[in-house]
Amino acid sequence: MPDKIPVTVLTGFLGSGKTTLLNRILSEEHGLRIAVIENEFGEIGIDQDLVINADEEVFEMNNGCICCTVRGDLIRILGDLVERKDKFDRVILETTGMADPGPVAQTFFVDKDISQQYEIDGIITLVDAKHVNSHLDDNTEEVLAQIAFADRIILNKVDLTTENKLLSLKRRLQDINQMAGFYSTTMADAPINELLDVGGFNLERAVEMKPNFLEPEYPFEWGGVWQLSAGQYRFQLSNGPDPDMKFLLSDVNEASEAELLRLAEEVFVEFSKKVVSLAHGEALTEYGQCYRLLLEGQHMYEFKFVVESPKQLAVFSQHTPEEFELELLNEEDTQYTPVAEHYFNAEHEHDDGVSSVAVELSGWFDPAKINAWIDVFLTVKGVDIYRMKGVVAIKGESHQIVFQGVHMIVGSQAGKPWGNETPVSRMVFIGRDLDEGYIRRALESCLD
């Protein structure tokens, strides 16, 4: 069977910039053959000189695009486009600002003819960087759904907010959707070609974008190791996104990223214990003690410490060095660079009802057990599941099984052969009020 036509679903709340992006897609000379399905074409305001044939619901454009309206039925429009598939290579489908993209995505699973001709490549969500927090605070269902479904999130109108607010917003959105890639834009000026070929529902691609995607969450975002001789040193920081930051020094046996990962669970415990607050100019005197560095009231902050004998010293910090321009200096102002570092999958306060759960399990699933559990899980919880995807190892199958789901609709297909690779199943669930402990235990019980 010929390759299916890739479809990119474009969504975003009212005022997020979808119209601006669509104007670019339909008017720029980008050299891409795209069919754009837009909900209410008449409101876009495209220059009519671009339109070759405006006598029907499918418009041909001078720049090689095709534009369609869906005042009629989406399935019918998709069917009409198939008759013209020699004129385009892909489809961009825009939803209305108040739409949950779930039903649109489901169309490509439940309709047999459509699923044979088309496949979803990715879901792109535009976000108004200045105003979206108010929608999240109000738990606006459509906004939460649009963010939860996204493979790419475009933080638009960044010129109307501050860098600190933007960093805070990005962390909040990552709490809802761990897997999305982010673009910061003004006037929706994201590169169009980079929004395509996303390979939606592809867990391996998500891991490539974010290597720590399937790690446990930790209360720290970064760790680094320095090799230091005896002497006096200081950490220097500037203002960042928060007025304080948890920070821990540790004497380590090995200057490596593996050592940071090995220590992560121990450090996690210390971050949960009593924290000692330190103001600018005060000293870090204890290894293994979690400190709260107070970073408010001036432009630069220093925290000194002494190394009695040559050692390898690790730091675990609540935020990344880039956010606070963190530097390690000695008495002569010589700057030291860490010899190893790791960016952890940091946990943040989840103030929204939508979250992500990632599970990684070794071994083979019993096909009857896993299928039965998914049936029950979606029967009870399906309305709250925005996205499911993963790669799983099923007993009796020599290939990986790649599955994807939207609400209560799940599909699967054979992936690459396991070969000599140790079978490891990786699954992601995005939805409302998810119980991570229950999901993990239930999946473990489905192993053979």
C-alpha distance (Angstrom), angle and dihedral (degrees) to the residues before:
residue distance angle dihedral
M1 . . .
P2 3.86 . .
D3 3.81 118.7 .
K4 3.76 114.1 -79.8
I5 3.79 120.8 -111.0
P6 3.84 109.4 -101.5
V7 3.81 115.9 -127.7
T8 3.79 126.0 -158.9
V9 3.81 114.2 -160.7
L10 3.81 112.7 -148.4
T11 3.78 116.6 -159.4
G12 3.78 140.2 159.6
F13 3.78 140.3 141.7
L14 3.81 124.1 -85.1
G15 3.79 110.8 -66.7
S16 3.80 95.7 15.4
G17 3.81 94.6 119.4
K18 3.81 105.1 -98.1
T19 3.80 92.3 133.7
T20 3.80 91.1 51.7
L21 3.80 91.5 51.2
L22 3.81 92.1 46.2
N23 3.80 90.6 50.9
R24 3.80 88.0 55.5
I25 3.80 93.1 47.9
L26 3.80 92.2 49.5
S27 3.80 98.4 41.9
E28 3.81 108.6 32.1
E29 3.79 121.4 92.8
H30 3.79 93.3 -124.9
G31 3.79 96.1 146.7
L32 3.81 92.9 -127.3
R33 3.80 122.1 129.0
I34 3.80 101.2 -135.2
A35 3.77 132.2 164.3
V36 3.81 108.1 -150.3
I37 3.80 117.0 -158.2
E38 3.79 107.8 -161.7
N39 3.76 126.2 -177.2
E40 3.79 99.8 -136.1
F41 3.78 109.3 12.9
G42 3.81 93.0 179.3
E43 3.80 91.7 67.9
I44 3.81 95.8 54.8
G45 3.77 95.8 75.7
I46 3.80 96.4 -144.0
D47 3.79 114.8 -179.0
Q48 3.82 103.0 -95.6
D49 3.81 90.2 -141.0
L50 3.80 86.1 73.4
V51 3.79 92.8 59.5
I52 3.82 115.6 91.1
N53 3.79 98.4 179.5
A54 3.81 120.9 15.1
D55 3.80 98.1 164.0
E56 3.80 95.4 102.5
E57 3.79 142.4 26.0
V58 3.81 93.1 -85.2
F59 3.83 111.6 68.4
E60 3.78 124.7 -165.9
M61 3.83 115.1 -144.1
N62 3.79 129.6 -149.7
N63 3.83 92.4 -125.5
G64 3.80 93.4 60.9
C65 3.80 97.2 -93.5
I66 3.77 127.5 121.5
C67 3.80 118.9 -145.6
C68 3.79 125.5 -159.7
T69 3.77 136.0 -175.8
V70 3.78 122.1 -139.3
R71 3.74 99.2 -157.2
G72 3.78 79.2 121.4
D73 3.76 127.4 49.1
L74 3.83 118.9 -45.3
I75 3.80 93.6 -142.4
R76 3.80 90.7 51.6
I77 3.81 92.1 50.7
L78 3.81 91.0 48.8
G79 3.78 88.8 50.0
D80 3.82 91.0 51.0
L81 3.80 90.6 50.5
V82 3.79 92.3 54.5
E83 3.80 87.4 64.6
R84 3.83 87.7 59.8
K85 3.79 99.0 39.7
D86 3.78 91.5 124.4
K87 3.83 86.9 70.5
F88 3.82 99.4 56.0
D89 3.80 140.7 32.6
R90 3.80 102.7 -155.2
V91 3.80 144.4 8.1
I92 3.80 131.6 -124.4
L93 3.79 111.1 -161.8
E94 3.79 118.1 -165.3
T95 3.80 120.9 -157.4
T96 3.80 125.0 -154.8
G97 3.79 117.8 -92.2
M98 3.79 92.7 -108.2
A99 3.80 94.8 47.7
D100 3.77 130.2 116.6
P101 3.83 101.4 -139.4
G102 3.80 90.9 -146.0
P103 3.82 98.2 89.3
V104 3.81 90.1 46.1
A105 3.80 90.8 52.5
Q106 3.79 91.1 45.7
T107 3.81 89.6 59.5
F108 3.80 88.8 71.3
F109 3.82 91.3 55.4
V110 3.79 105.8 39.1
D111 3.81 102.6 41.5
K112 3.80 108.1 76.8
D113 3.81 97.1 -155.3
I114 3.80 93.0 46.7
S115 3.81 93.9 46.5
Q116 3.80 90.0 52.7
Q117 3.81 92.7 53.2
Y118 3.82 104.3 32.3
E119 3.78 140.6 36.7
I120 3.80 131.1 -171.7
D121 3.79 110.7 -109.5
G122 3.79 96.1 -177.8
I123 3.79 147.8 -33.6
I124 3.82 116.4 -119.6
T125 3.81 118.7 -162.4
L126 3.81 123.3 -165.3
V127 3.79 115.8 -152.0
D128 3.80 128.3 -165.2
A129 3.82 98.1 -129.3
K130 3.80 92.7 -158.5
H131 3.80 100.0 48.9
V132 3.81 109.3 22.8
N133 3.82 94.1 91.2
S134 3.79 90.3 67.1
H135 3.82 89.7 54.5
L136 3.81 90.4 48.8
D137 3.82 91.0 48.4
D138 3.80 88.6 53.0
N139 3.84 90.8 47.2
T140 3.80 89.9 -125.5
E141 3.79 101.2 -165.2
E142 3.79 97.0 -146.5
V143 3.81 93.5 51.5
L144 3.81 92.8 48.1
A145 3.80 90.7 48.8
Q146 3.81 92.9 48.2
I147 3.80 91.3 51.7
A148 3.80 94.1 43.2
F149 3.81 93.0 52.4
A150 3.81 96.0 47.6
D151 3.79 127.2 117.1
R152 3.82 89.1 -179.4
I153 3.81 126.8 25.2
I154 3.80 119.1 -160.1
L155 3.80 110.9 -155.7
N156 3.80 97.1 -153.2
K157 3.83 130.3 -170.7
V158 3.81 92.0 30.9
D159 3.80 88.3 156.2
L160 3.82 87.6 72.0
T161 3.82 95.9 59.2
T162 3.82 139.5 46.4
E163 3.80 129.6 -98.7
N164 3.81 92.3 -114.6
K165 3.80 92.8 50.2
L166 3.80 89.4 47.5
L167 3.82 92.2 53.2
S168 3.80 90.5 48.7
L169 3.81 91.4 49.0
K170 3.78 92.1 49.1
R171 3.81 91.4 53.0
R172 3.79 89.9 49.1
L173 3.80 92.0 51.8
Q174 3.80 90.8 46.5
D175 3.81 88.1 56.3
I176 3.80 87.7 59.6
N177 3.81 96.7 41.0
Q178 3.80 119.7 19.3
M179 3.77 95.5 179.6
A180 3.81 103.6 56.6
G181 3.78 123.7 106.9
F182 3.83 115.4 -136.5
Y183 3.81 135.4 -136.5
S184 3.82 124.5 -175.4
T185 3.79 112.0 -149.1
T186 3.79 147.0 168.9
M187 3.82 115.9 -146.3
A188 3.85 88.1 1.8
D189 3.82 90.8 -73.0
A190 3.81 95.8 162.0
P191 3.83 113.1 142.8
I192 3.79 104.9 -95.7
N193 3.80 95.6 -148.2
E194 3.82 90.7 55.9
L195 3.80 91.5 56.8
L196 3.79 89.9 60.7
D197 3.81 130.6 71.5
V198 3.80 89.5 36.0
G199 3.81 92.6 148.2
G200 3.79 90.7 -138.4
F201 3.80 119.6 -145.7
N202 3.84 87.5 23.2
L203 3.79 108.0 135.5
E204 3.79 94.6 -172.1
R205 3.80 90.0 56.9
A206 3.82 90.0 49.7
V207 3.80 89.8 53.4
E208 3.80 90.0 49.3
M209 3.80 89.5 54.3
K210 3.80 92.6 46.7
P211 3.82 113.2 19.4
N212 3.83 93.3 -167.2
F213 3.82 90.8 51.2
L214 3.81 94.6 118.7
E215 3.81 98.5 36.2
P216 3.80 120.2 112.7
E217 3.80 114.4 -93.6
Y218 3.80 116.5 -101.0
P219 3.82 132.6 -169.8
F220 3.83 88.8 -120.5
E221 3.78 129.2 67.4
W222 3.79 103.4 -160.6
G223 3.80 143.8 24.9
G224 3.80 129.8 -169.4
V225 3.82 137.0 179.1
W226 3.82 126.8 -147.0
Q227 3.79 129.5 -171.9
L228 3.81 106.0 -138.1
S229 3.78 136.4 -179.3
A230 3.82 122.2 -144.7
G231 3.80 114.1 -68.2
Q232 3.77 146.9 83.8
Y233 3.79 120.5 -57.7
R234 3.78 140.1 173.5
F235 3.78 137.8 -157.3
Q236 3.79 112.3 -135.6
L237 3.80 121.8 -158.7
S238 3.78 137.9 172.4
N239 3.79 130.2 -153.0
G240 3.80 115.6 -61.7
P241 3.80 141.3 169.8
D242 3.84 94.8 -61.4
P243 3.83 133.1 43.0
D244 3.81 90.8 -127.9
M245 3.79 140.8 21.2
K246 3.80 134.5 -157.5
F247 3.80 111.9 -123.9
L248 3.82 134.4 178.7
L249 3.83 133.0 -172.5
S250 3.79 119.5 -152.7
D251 3.81 133.1 -176.0
V252 3.83 104.9 -133.0
N253 3.80 135.2 -165.3
E254 3.78 97.4 -139.9
A255 3.81 133.4 32.1
S256 3.81 97.2 -134.8
E257 3.78 143.3 108.8
A258 3.82 88.3 -116.8
E259 3.81 89.3 60.6
L260 3.81 90.8 53.1
L261 3.80 90.0 52.2
R262 3.80 91.4 47.1
L263 3.81 91.7 52.6
A264 3.80 95.1 45.3
E265 3.82 96.3 93.5
E266 3.82 92.6 48.1
V267 3.79 92.1 48.3
F268 3.80 90.1 47.3
V269 3.83 88.4 62.4
E270 3.82 92.1 50.5
F271 3.80 91.6 49.9
S272 3.80 87.1 57.5
K273 3.81 94.4 53.7
K274 3.79 131.0 77.5
V275 3.80 111.8 -48.8
V276 3.82 124.5 -144.4
S277 3.82 114.9 -141.7
L278 3.80 119.4 -136.9
A279 3.80 127.8 -168.4
H280 3.80 127.1 -154.0
G281 3.81 111.8 -63.8
E282 3.82 96.1 20.6
A283 3.80 121.9 121.5
L284 3.79 133.9 -110.3
T285 3.80 99.0 -133.2
E286 3.83 105.8 165.7
Y287 3.77 132.1 58.4
G288 3.79 112.9 -140.8
Q289 3.82 93.0 25.4
C290 3.78 116.9 120.5
Y291 3.80 110.8 -133.5
R292 3.78 130.6 -167.5
L293 3.80 107.9 -139.7
L294 3.80 109.7 -149.8
L295 3.80 107.4 -138.9
E296 3.77 107.7 178.1
G297 3.79 135.6 102.5
Q298 3.80 103.4 38.0
H299 3.79 142.7 43.9
M300 3.81 101.7 -110.9
Y301 3.82 133.6 30.9
E302 3.81 132.8 -164.8
F303 3.80 131.2 -164.2
K304 3.81 116.9 -175.0
F305 3.81 131.5 -153.9
V306 3.82 137.5 172.3
V307 3.80 127.9 -128.7
E308 3.82 108.8 -154.2
S309 3.82 96.3 -168.8
P310 3.83 136.0 4.2
K311 3.78 110.9 -68.5
Q312 3.76 148.3 148.0
L313 3.77 109.5 -104.7
A314 3.79 126.5 -166.7
V315 3.79 129.3 -160.6
F316 3.80 126.2 -158.4
S317 3.81 113.3 -166.6
Q318 3.77 133.9 -174.2
H319 3.82 90.6 -132.7
T320 3.79 134.7 31.6
P321 3.84 120.5 -92.7
E322 3.81 90.4 -116.9
E323 3.79 92.4 62.3
F324 3.82 92.6 59.2
E325 3.83 100.5 23.7
L326 3.81 88.1 -117.1
E327 3.82 115.6 -163.0
L328 3.82 133.7 175.8
L329 3.82 113.6 -143.8
N330 3.81 136.7 172.9
E331 3.82 127.9 -141.2
E332 3.81 91.0 -81.6
D333 3.83 91.0 53.3
T334 3.79 91.9 -110.1
Q335 3.79 108.9 156.4
Y336 3.83 119.9 -133.5
T337 3.79 124.9 -151.5
P338 3.82 121.2 -150.8
V339 3.80 113.8 -108.4
A340 3.81 91.0 -148.0
E341 3.79 135.1 15.6
H342 3.80 142.5 170.4
Y343 3.79 133.3 -160.3
F344 3.79 107.9 -140.9
N345 3.79 129.6 -150.6
A346 3.79 94.6 -103.5
E347 3.77 123.4 -152.5
H348 3.79 120.7 -139.3
E349 3.76 133.1 -176.7
H350 3.77 108.4 -72.6
D351 3.79 103.5 -138.9
D352 3.82 94.4 164.4
G353 3.79 127.8 71.2
V354 3.80 92.5 -126.9
S355 3.79 119.0 81.4
S356 3.80 143.5 151.8
V357 3.79 128.4 -111.5
A358 3.81 119.5 -163.6
V359 3.82 120.9 -169.4
E360 3.80 128.3 -173.5
L361 3.81 119.9 -173.1
S362 3.79 133.6 173.3
G363 3.78 121.2 -139.0
W364 3.79 137.7 39.0
F365 3.79 126.9 -53.7
D366 3.79 119.7 -131.7
P367 3.84 101.1 -121.1
A368 3.81 94.9 -141.9
K369 3.80 93.1 49.2
I370 3.81 97.4 46.1
N371 3.81 93.1 45.8
A372 3.80 91.9 48.3
W373 3.80 92.1 49.3
I374 3.80 93.8 48.7
D375 3.83 89.8 50.1
V376 3.80 92.1 51.9
F377 3.81 94.1 40.7
L378 3.80 93.5 52.6
T379 3.80 92.9 42.7
V380 3.80 89.8 56.7
K381 3.78 101.4 30.0
G382 3.80 106.6 17.6
V383 3.79 96.4 109.4
D384 3.82 88.6 59.3
I385 3.83 95.7 47.1
Y386 3.78 110.0 93.8
R387 3.79 97.7 173.7
M388 3.80 138.2 5.3
K389 3.76 125.6 179.0
G390 3.74 140.0 151.7
V391 3.77 153.0 127.7
V392 3.81 114.5 -102.5
A393 3.79 137.8 -175.8
I394 3.82 112.5 -131.2
K395 3.79 120.8 -167.7
G396 3.79 110.2 -109.0
E397 3.81 94.0 22.7
S398 3.81 117.8 105.7
H399 3.82 91.9 -165.6
Q400 3.76 131.2 65.4
I401 3.80 112.5 -100.4
V402 3.80 111.3 -134.3
F403 3.80 113.4 -159.0
Q404 3.78 133.3 -176.9
G405 3.75 132.3 -179.2
V406 3.79 143.9 -175.0
H407 3.80 116.2 -161.7
M408 3.83 105.0 -49.0
I409 3.81 96.3 -14.3
V410 3.82 117.0 95.8
G411 3.78 130.1 176.9
S412 3.80 132.8 178.4
Q413 3.78 141.5 -171.9
A414 3.79 139.3 -179.6
G415 3.79 116.1 -85.1
K416 3.78 130.3 -170.2
P417 3.83 120.7 -40.4
W418 3.80 116.8 -90.0
G419 3.81 90.2 -136.5
N420 3.80 109.6 167.5
E421 3.80 91.4 -22.4
T422 3.81 116.5 119.7
P423 3.82 105.2 -112.2
V424 3.80 111.1 -111.8
S425 3.80 120.5 171.8
R426 3.81 117.6 -147.8
M427 3.80 120.6 -169.4
V428 3.78 135.3 175.2
F429 3.81 127.2 -163.2
I430 3.81 122.6 -172.0
G431 3.77 118.1 -172.2
R432 3.78 150.3 102.3
D433 3.81 123.6 -55.8
L434 3.80 95.5 -7.5
D435 3.82 118.4 -177.3
E436 3.80 103.4 -142.2
G437 3.80 94.1 -172.0
Y438 3.79 92.9 52.9
I439 3.82 93.6 46.7
R440 3.79 92.3 49.9
R441 3.82 94.2 46.6
A442 3.80 91.9 46.3
L443 3.79 92.2 51.6
E444 3.81 92.2 46.7
S445 3.80 88.6 54.3
C446 3.83 89.0 56.1
L447 3.81 93.4 60.5
D448 3.78 115.9 110.1
